[in-house]
Structure formats: C-alpha cells, structure tokens
Amino acid sequence: KATLLSVVTILSVILAVGFSLSTFMPSSFTLLQAMLLGAMIGGTSTIAVFGVLSGLDKIVPDIEGTRTLLMLESVVSDPICIISSVTLIRMIMMPGVSVVEGLADILKTFILSSLLGFIMGMLWAEALDKLRGRSLNYIMTLAVLFPAYILAERLIGEGGGPMATLTFGIMITNYGYIARKFGIVRNVKIDTRYLREVHEEIAFFIKAFFFVYVGLIVTISTEYVVIGAGVLALIMLIRFVVVSVVGRAVNFSRQERVLSILIYASGLPAFVMSQLPLIYDPGRQFFLDPAVYPNLVMPIVLGTVLFAAISAPLMAKRLLKEE
C-alpha cells in the first residue's frame, strides 16, 4: 500500500506540476524544469509526518495501522524523489536522453542500488552480531555505510546512494525477519536502540546547520509566495484524487483514506533537492535561475506542513465520525 501510494503520488505530482508551470509560465520553466520541481516536492517528510501523527494519538483511536502506512510512504518517497530529480537534471543537461531512457534509468538505479544495499546490510548485520556489546559500533556502521553510498553512486548511477543506504538500514534492523522469509534461520541480535539514538543526535546537528543555510539563501517575495500557493493547491488536489483512486484499488480503510489526504507534508528532503540544480550546473548553462527552486520550495513546504498540522487535528475526528 505504502509503495503504491508513494509512487502514484510522486508520478502524478511530477506530471501535473510539469504541465501546469510550463503552460502558464513558459518563460520561466520548460516542461522538464517544471517536472523537476514536481519531483522535489512530490514526496513526504518522515519527520513532519511523524510529528503530525504524534499529535493525533489522543484524537484518533487505533491509529497504528495508518501510522505504519504513512511512515512507510515517507521512507519510500525520499529515494524515489532523489532518483527522479537526478534523472530529470540529467535529461535537462543532456537533451539527447529520451523519456523512455530516463524511466529505464530510474528503474535500473532503484533495483540495483536496493540490491547493493541489501547485500551490504546483510553482511554488516552478521558483523554487528559478533561485535555486540562493544563500543563505537555506530561509528563502524558509518564506516561501512559511506562506501555503500559511494559504490552505488559510482557503479550504478547518480541517485543510487540514497536508495542503497535506505535498504542498508532496513536490512540491519530487520535482518532476522527478512532472513526467515528466505528460509534462513539466524539468531542475530543487534542493538538498534543505541544506533537510533546516536543517529538522531547526528541528524539533529546536521539539520540545524542545513536549515540555517536554507534560510540564508532563500528569497521571500510576493511572487514566489503566490506561485507557491498555487502549486500547493494543485498538489493537495492531486493527493485527494490519488488517495481516492489508490484507496479503492487496494482497499484502504476509512481512517487510512482520511489521514492520507490530510497528512501530506514535505520537509527536509525537498529543501535538499532544491539545491541540486545549482550543484549540477554551477555555470548556469542549463538553469538560468537555479535559485527559483529553493525560493518556491520554501512556501510549498511550509504550506504542506501547516495544512497537515492544522487540518489533521481539526478535521480527522469529524470526518471519521461520519463513517
């Protein structure tokens, strides 16, 4: 459910934002450049979604199933958005690359980087079991994770690193369960609680500096706010349609449909991807104004977070009572 919801939402946002901005703002965006903005904002943020869901525990009963769905969607959406963004940038900078080749590249990167992450995660899970109880396990895990990222980026393709690191983490924390699914009986014990605690501390440190950096480079103007509000309205409409269609196809519960519509919040991943045009094209040969991406992403992200934070508590209980 989560993967299907994420893929359909991101693809729909990419196409809708691409055609809309290239039609109404042809002087500012080509079709591919507008689709790139859609790829940046099409996913959801794990931190934002978790924060909103945490506030609904006392309002909505039996929320665990829906919580799992939306959290998994946010986890899956990050690598999909990153791979899609990198592929679109390559298509913009290399006009000879067709849409079919671009989609094939996304699929290849997704599958091969996932496989690499699973293999390295499996091997390191075995190593962590033998190193259980020793100090500096987290630092050693980072020492293995960085080569996994670099190998995926160099050998498989740009954008493969995030997917490889995601599957690496999934394999480490779920190794016993996944091994049993393949008929392998392994009594592996890993102190995932310690790994998560250290990870959260490092992640907070990095995010604090990154958001300060984003605040320094973003230009707030009436034009960007108005355009961002229009894009926000468009993607919220798309989310409603996608959840309605996908929900019928895979039998979403009433609670899953309502909360999936209300809780659609972007966050840090969108800000990170908004920097890619300037990173890939510092000479501005293909992107005349790469700063337009962070300038538009800012009001869109803030809008999605505010909508989810305000509408979810106010509307969820009332809509679920109508069941």
C-alpha positions in Angstrom: 0.0 0.0 0.0 2.7 2.5 1.0 4.9 1.9 -2.0 1.9 2.2 -4.4 0.6 5.3 -2.8 4.1 6.9 -2.8 4.9 6.0 -6.5 1.5 7.1 -7.8 1.5 10.4 -5.8 5.0 11.3 -6.9 4.4 10.5 -10.6 1.1 12.4 -10.6 2.7 15.5 -8.9 5.6 15.4 -11.4 3.3 15.4 -14.4 0.8 17.8 -13.1 3.3 20.4 -11.9 5.3 20.0 -15.0 2.5 20.6 -17.4 0.9 23.4 -15.3 4.0 25.5 -14.8 5.3 25.0 -18.4 1.9 26.1 -19.7 1.3 29.1 -17.5 4.9 30.2 -17.0 6.7 29.2 -20.3 9.3 32.0 -19.9 10.4 30.6 -16.5 10.1 26.8 -16.9 10.5 24.3 -19.7 8.5 21.1 -19.3 11.4 19.2 -17.8 12.4 22.0 -15.5 8.9 22.2 -14.2 8.7 18.5 -13.8 11.9 18.7 -11.7 10.1 21.0 -9.2 7.4 18.4 -9.0 9.9 15.7 -8.3 11.3 17.8 -5.4 8.0 18.3 -3.7 6.2 15.1 -4.6 7.3 13.1 -1.5 6.6 13.4 2.2 8.9 14.1 5.1 9.3 11.4 7.7 9.9 13.9 10.5 6.9 16.1 9.5 4.6 13.1 9.2 5.7 11.6 12.5 5.2 14.9 14.2 1.6 15.3 13.0 0.8 11.7 13.8 2.1 12.0 17.3 -0.4 14.7 18.0 -3.3 12.5 16.8 -2.8 9.7 19.3 -5.4 11.1 21.7 -7.8 12.2 19.0 -8.0 9.2 16.7 -8.2 5.7 18.3 -6.4 2.7 16.8 -4.1 4.7 14.6 -1.2 2.3 14.5 -2.1 0.8 11.1 -2.4 4.2 9.5 0.7 5.4 11.2 2.7 2.5 9.7 1.3 3.2 6.2 2.1 6.9 6.2 5.6 6.4 7.8 6.5 3.8 5.3 5.3 6.0 2.5 7.5 8.8 3.7 10.5 6.5 3.9 10.0 5.1 0.4 9.3 8.5 -1.1 12.8 10.0 -0.3 14.9 7.8 -2.6 12.3 7.9 -5.3 12.2 11.7 -5.3 16.0 11.9 -5.3 16.5 9.4 -8.1 13.7 11.1 -10.2 15.2 14.6 -9.6 18.7 13.5 -10.6 17.4 11.7 -13.7 15.4 14.8 -14.7 18.5 17.0 -14.3 20.5 14.7 -16.5 17.7 14.8 -19.1 17.8 18.6 -19.0 21.6 18.8 -19.3 21.7 16.0 -21.9 18.8 16.7 -24.3 19.5 13.5 -26.2 18.2 11.4 -23.4 14.6 10.4 -24.1 11.8 9.9 -21.6 11.9 6.1 -22.0 15.6 6.1 -21.3 15.1 8.3 -18.3 12.4 6.0 -16.9 14.6 2.9 -17.6 17.5 4.6 -15.8 15.3 5.3 -12.8 14.1 1.7 -12.6 17.7 0.4 -13.1 19.1 2.6 -10.4 16.3 1.8 -8.0 16.6 -2.0 -8.4 20.5 -2.3 -8.4 21.1 0.2 -5.6 18.5 -1.6 -3.5 20.2 -4.9 -4.2 23.6 -3.5 -3.2 22.2 -2.0 0.0 20.6 -5.3 1.0 23.8 -7.3 0.4 26.0 -5.0 2.3 23.4 -4.6 5.1 23.1 -8.4 5.4 26.9 -8.8 5.7 27.2 -5.9 8.2 24.3 -7.3 10.3 26.2 -10.5 10.7 29.3 -8.5 11.8 27.3 -6.4 14.3 26.0 -9.6 15.9 29.6 -10.6 16.5 30.5 -7.1 17.7 27.5 -6.8 20.1 28.3 -5.1 23.3 31.5 -3.4 22.1 31.9 0.4 21.9 31.9 2.5 18.7 29.6 0.2 16.8 27.7 3.2 15.3 30.9 4.8 14.0 31.9 1.5 12.4 28.5 1.3 10.9 29.0 4.7 9.3 32.4 3.5 8.0 30.6 0.7 6.1 27.7 2.9 5.1 29.8 5.6 3.3 31.4 3.0 0.9 27.9 1.6 0.2 26.8 5.1 -0.8 29.9 5.8 -2.9 29.7 2.4 -4.7 26.1 2.9 -5.6 26.7 6.4 -6.9 29.8 5.4 -8.9 28.9 2.0 -10.2 25.1 2.1 -10.5 24.4 5.8 -11.2 23.8 9.1 -9.6 20.9 8.9 -7.2 21.6 5.3 -6.2 23.4 6.3 -3.0 20.2 7.2 -1.0 18.4 4.1 -2.1 21.4 1.9 -1.2 21.7 3.5 2.3 17.9 3.1 2.9 18.0 -0.6 2.1 21.2 -1.0 4.1 19.4 0.4 7.2 16.3 -1.7 6.5 18.4 -4.9 6.3 20.3 -4.2 9.5 17.1 -3.5 11.6 15.0 -6.3 10.1 17.7 -8.9 9.3 16.2 -11.7 11.3 12.7 -11.2 9.8 14.0 -11.0 6.2 16.3 -14.0 6.7 13.3 -16.1 7.9 11.3 -15.1 4.8 14.1 -16.7 2.7 14.2 -19.8 4.9 17.4 -18.8 6.7 17.3 -19.3 10.5 19.6 -16.8 12.2 19.6 -15.8 15.8 21.1 -12.3 15.2 20.8 -9.7 17.9 21.6 -6.0 17.1 21.3 -3.1 19.5 19.2 -0.9 17.2 18.1 1.3 20.0 21.7 2.6 20.5 22.2 3.0 16.8 19.0 5.1 16.5 19.9 7.3 19.5 23.3 8.2 18.1 21.7 8.7 14.6 19.1 11.1 15.9 21.8 13.2 17.6 23.9 13.5 14.5 20.8 14.1 12.3 19.7 16.9 14.6 23.1 18.5 14.3 23.2 18.4 10.5 19.6 19.6 10.1 20.2 22.6 12.4 23.0 23.8 10.2 21.2 23.0 7.0 18.1 24.9 7.8 20.2 28.0 8.8 21.8 27.7 5.3 18.5 27.4 3.6 17.2 30.5 5.4 20.3 32.5 4.3 19.9 31.7 0.6 16.1 31.8 0.2 14.5 35.0 -1.1 10.9 35.6 0.1 8.8 37.7 -2.3 5.1 38.1 -3.1 5.6 36.4 -6.5 7.1 33.3 -5.0 4.5 33.0 -2.3 1.6 33.4 -4.8 3.2 30.8 -7.2 3.9 28.5 -4.3 0.3 28.8 -3.0 -1.0 27.8 -6.5 1.3 24.8 -6.7 0.3 23.9 -3.1 -3.4 23.9 -4.0 -2.6 21.8 -7.1 -0.6 19.1 -5.3 -3.2 18.9 -2.5 -5.9 18.3 -5.1 -3.7 15.6 -6.7 -3.3 14.0 -3.3 -7.0 13.8 -2.8 -7.5 12.2 -6.2 -4.6 9.8 -5.8 -5.7 8.6 -2.4 -9.3 8.1 -3.6 -8.2 6.0 -6.6 -5.4 4.0 -4.9 -7.6 3.6 -1.8 -10.3 1.9 -3.8 -7.8 -0.3 -5.7 -6.1 -1.7 -2.5 -9.0 -1.3 -0.1 -7.9 1.5 2.2 -9.8 1.7 5.4 -11.8 4.9 6.1 -9.2 6.0 8.5 -6.3 5.4 6.1 -8.1 7.4 3.3 -8.9 10.4 5.6 -5.5 10.7 7.2 -3.6 10.0 3.9 -5.4 13.0 2.4 -4.9 15.3 5.4 -1.3 14.4 6.2 0.7 15.1 3.1 3.7 17.2 4.4 7.0 17.8 2.7 10.2 18.8 4.6 14.0 18.5 4.6 14.3 16.2 1.5 12.6 18.9 -0.6 15.0 21.5 0.6 18.0 19.2 -0.1 16.8 18.5 -3.7 16.1 22.2 -4.3 19.9 22.7 -4.2 20.7 20.1 -6.9 20.3 22.4 -10.0 23.0 24.8 -8.6 25.2 21.9 -7.6 25.0 20.1 -11.0 25.0 23.3 -13.1 27.1 26.0 -11.2 27.8 27.8 -14.5 24.1 28.2 -15.1 24.2 26.9 -18.7 21.0 24.9 -18.4 19.3 26.6 -15.4 19.3 30.3 -15.9 18.0 30.9 -12.3 18.6 27.8 -10.1 17.6 29.9 -7.1 14.0 29.7 -8.2 13.8 26.1 -6.8 14.6 26.8 -3.1 12.6 30.1 -3.3 9.5 28.1 -4.5 10.1 25.1 -2.3 10.1 27.2 0.9 6.4 28.4 0.7 5.3 25.0 -0.6 6.9 23.0 2.2 5.6 25.4 4.8 2.2 25.3 3.3 2.0 21.4 3.4 3.3 21.3 7.0 0.8 23.9 8.2 -2.1 22.3 6.3 -1.3 18.9 7.9 -0.6 20.3 11.4 -3.8 22.3 11.4 -6.3 20.3 9.3 -5.4 16.8 10.7 -6.5 17.5 14.3 -9.5 19.7 13.4 -10.9 17.6 10.5 -9.8 14.0 11.2 -12.1 13.3 14.1 -15.1 14.9 12.4 -14.6 13.1 9.1 -14.0 9.8 10.8 -17.3 10.2 12.8 -19.2 10.4 9.5 -18.2 6.8 8.8 
